[in-house]
Amino acid sequence: MDPLNITSANLESMVGNPTPFEKWAEWGRPETLDGTNNQYWVIYLPTANVSMVADKSTQTVLFADFGKTSAMDHVKKLK
């Protein structure tokens, strides 16, 4: 589900780039999800239906996809 017409390609292009804090106003206030720890920040942006994983030390996006659980599943794979 892509309620804001973000597209999967747009999300894929975020990987390796800085966390897009400027999008929060449009995409919804981030909810911190399971899997967040000292190394990873795992969030869900409800208005956009986007979840992502960012490296806390570099604030770089490591993963971004649609759905609330996709980022939590990604962190489980990293461990």
C-alpha positions as CSV (number, residue, x, y, z in Angstrom):
1,M,0.0,0.0,0.0
2,D,1.4,3.4,-1.1
3,P,-1.0,6.1,0.1
4,L,1.2,9.0,-0.8
5,N,2.5,7.7,-4.2
6,I,6.1,7.4,-2.9
7,T,6.8,4.2,-4.9
8,S,9.2,1.3,-4.0
9,A,11.9,2.9,-6.3
10,N,11.8,6.0,-4.1
11,L,12.2,4.0,-1.0
12,E,15.1,1.9,-2.5
13,S,16.9,5.2,-3.4
14,M,16.9,6.2,0.3
15,V,19.1,3.3,1.3
16,G,22.6,4.5,1.9
17,N,21.5,8.1,2.3
18,P,20.8,10.3,5.3
19,T,17.6,9.6,7.3
20,P,15.0,11.9,5.6
21,F,13.9,13.8,8.7
22,E,12.4,16.5,6.4
23,K,9.7,14.0,5.3
24,W,8.3,13.4,8.8
25,A,5.7,16.3,8.5
26,E,4.2,14.7,5.4
27,W,4.8,11.0,6.2
28,G,3.7,11.0,9.8
29,R,5.3,11.1,13.2
30,P,7.7,8.2,13.5
31,E,6.8,5.3,15.8
32,T,9.9,3.5,17.3
33,L,9.5,-0.2,16.7
34,D,10.9,-3.4,18.1
35,G,14.5,-4.0,17.0
36,T,15.6,-0.5,18.0
37,N,18.8,-0.8,20.0
38,N,22.1,1.0,20.5
39,Q,23.0,0.4,16.8
40,Y,19.7,0.6,14.9
41,W,16.7,2.9,14.9
42,V,13.7,1.0,13.6
43,I,10.7,3.3,12.8
44,Y,7.3,3.3,11.2
45,L,5.8,6.4,9.5
46,P,2.0,5.8,9.6
47,T,0.7,8.3,7.1
48,A,3.1,7.0,4.4
49,N,2.9,3.3,5.6
50,V,6.7,3.2,5.4
51,S,9.1,1.6,7.9
52,M,12.8,2.0,7.9
53,V,16.0,1.0,9.7
54,A,18.7,3.7,10.2
55,D,22.2,3.4,11.7
56,K,22.2,5.5,14.8
57,S,25.8,6.5,14.6
58,T,25.7,7.7,11.0
59,Q,21.9,8.4,10.6
60,T,22.1,6.5,7.3
61,V,19.1,4.6,6.0
62,L,19.9,0.9,5.9
63,F,16.5,-0.3,4.8
64,A,13.2,1.2,3.7
65,D,9.9,-0.5,2.6
66,F,6.2,-0.3,2.9
67,G,4.4,-1.9,5.9
68,K,4.9,-1.7,9.6
69,T,6.6,-5.1,10.1
70,S,9.1,-5.0,7.2
71,A,11.8,-3.1,9.0
72,M,11.4,-5.2,12.1
73,D,11.8,-8.3,10.0
74,H,14.9,-6.8,8.3
75,V,16.6,-6.2,11.7
76,K,15.9,-9.8,12.7
77,K,17.8,-10.9,9.6
78,L,20.7,-8.6,10.5
79,K,21.1,-10.2,13.8
